Amino acid sequence: MKKTSMRTRVLTGAVAAAALGAGTFGAVSASADTAGTPAVQAADKADTRDKNLVQTTGLTIEAATRAAQAALDAAEKGGQHVSVAVVDRDGITRVLLKGDGAGPQSAESAGRKAFTAVSWNAPTSELVKRLAQAPNLKDIPGTLFLGGGAPVQAKGAPIAAIGVAGAPSGDLDEQFAQAGVAALGK
């Protein structure tokens, strides 16, 4: 059996300690981010103690789930089979609900509509109108310029978005997405 040098053992121990410390710090900061935060807070604000830090705000998983369920319930009440996606400020999917009978394309479309709405802080029905002046917008990866995406805002800034897909028109999809946004105000 080959013996390891003192230098190798020290470096291995330092790497292990750093990994353990990073994991502990990540767990503490992750639990601190969600402890006692309201569903919707101010969008981004600078940390006054350290000018190098920015705090971001988003929906709790409970709020995102409530909004998605409200959108799905509105669609079901309207006799539509849809999928609903809720994304965070960075466009990362937090909740995805594929309703009974929703088409296979609807889950991806809902996510892309939500991503598009949060990226431009505007309902996707409004963004469709902007394509006339800037047709290259549709070439941005991950976007979908069809009605059905609605941003969630705090103090005018986007913190999340809801996308709905599967109804026969984007207008209906967007109506259901707005029902999800409205559920956050309750």
N, C-alpha and C positions, 0 to 999 in steps of 0.2 A: 504494500500500500504506500502511495506517494504522500510525503508530508508536505503540507502547504507552508509557505513562508509566512513570517510574521506580518509582512506588508499585505499579503493577500488576505490574511485573517482580519486585519484591521479594516481594510477596504470593504470586505464583505460585511463586517459588522456595521460599518458606517452606512452602507447602502441599505441594509435591513432596518436600521434605526430610522433613517430618512423615510423609507417607505411606510413604516409603522406610524411615524409622526404625521406624514401627509394623510394617511388614512384616518387617523384620529382627528386631525384638523378638519378634514372634509366632512366627517360624520358630525362633528360639533357644529360646523358652519351650516350644514344642510338642515340639521334640526333647528338651528337658530333662525333660519330663513322662514320656516313654516310655523314656528311657535307663536300663536296669538296674533297672526296677521289677519287683517280684514280681507274679505274677498277681493275688493278693489281698492287700491291705494293710489297715491300719486305715481306717475310714470317713472321718471328717472330723476334722481337728485344727487347732488354732490355731497360727500361726507365732509362735514365742516372740520372735522379733526384731521383728516388726511386728504389733501387735495388730489392725491393719486387714485382715490377710490371713487367708484360710482355705485350707487345702490339701484337696483332695478326692481320693479314691482310687477306682479302678475296675479293671475287668478289662482286661488287654492285649487287643489284637485277636486274638492267638494263643490266649489262654485262652478268649475268647468263641467263637472258631471251634471249638475243641476241645469245649467244652460243647455247642454246637449240633450238632456232628457226633455226639457221644455220644447225645444225645436222639434224633436222626434214626435212628441205628443201632439203638437200643432199639426204636423204633417198627417199623422194617423187620423186625427179628428177631421181633416180635410180629405180623407180617403186616399192619401198618397203613400207610396212605399219608397222611402228615402234612406240615405245614409247621412250622418251628421259628424263633422269633425270640429274639434276645438283645438286651436294651436296657440302657443305662447307668443311673446313678442318676437322671438327669433324664428317663428314659423315651425317650431317643433310640435308635433302632434301630442297633445296631452290626453285627449279623449276621442275615441272613435266608436260610434254606435251605428251598426248596420241594421236597419229595420227589417222586419220580416217581409220578404218579398221584394226587397230592394235589388236592383240590377247589379251585376258583377262589376260594372264600371263605376258605380256610384260612390264607393268608398274612396277610391283614389281621386275622383273628381271633387268630392267634398273637401278633402284635404288640400287640394291645389287651389280651390276657391278661397278657403280660409287663409292660406299662405299669401295669396294675391291681395286679399283685403287688408291683412295686417301689414304687408310690405308698403302699401301706398296709403294706409289709414283712410280708406274710402270703401264704400260698398262696391262690389264688383259690377253692378249695373251701371254705376257712374264711370267706372274705368273702361267699360266697353265703349262708351261714347268718346273717350280720349284716343282710342285707336285710330280714329280718322285723322288726327293731327300727328300721331306718333305710332305708325303701324308696326314699328320694330319692337314695341313693348311686348307683343305676344311671343317674341323670340327668347325672352328671359326664361331660363330653365325653372321648372316647378310651378309656373304660373298658369292660370286658366281664366281667361277673360270672358266669362259667362255670368249672368246674374245668379246670385245664390250665396255670396260671401258678404259678411257684415263685420266691421271692426268693433272691438270692445275698447272703449276709451276711458281714461282717467285724466282729468284736467286737460282734455283735448288731445292727449297723446295716446297712440295705440299701445295696449298692453296684452291684447289677445285678439282672436277673431274666430267667428263661427262660419263654417261652410256647410251648405246643404246641397245635395244632388240626388236626382232621381225623379223629381216631379216632371210633368210634361213641359214646363216652362221655367226659365230662370226667374221670372217674376214670382212664381209660387215658391221656388226654392228660397229666394231672398226673403219673402214674407215669413217663412218658417225660421230662417236664421235670425231675423229681427225678433221673433218671439223668444228665441233663446237669449238674445241680448236683454230684452225686457225682463226676463226672469231674474236677471242679476240685480235689478233694482228693488227686488222684494225682500 
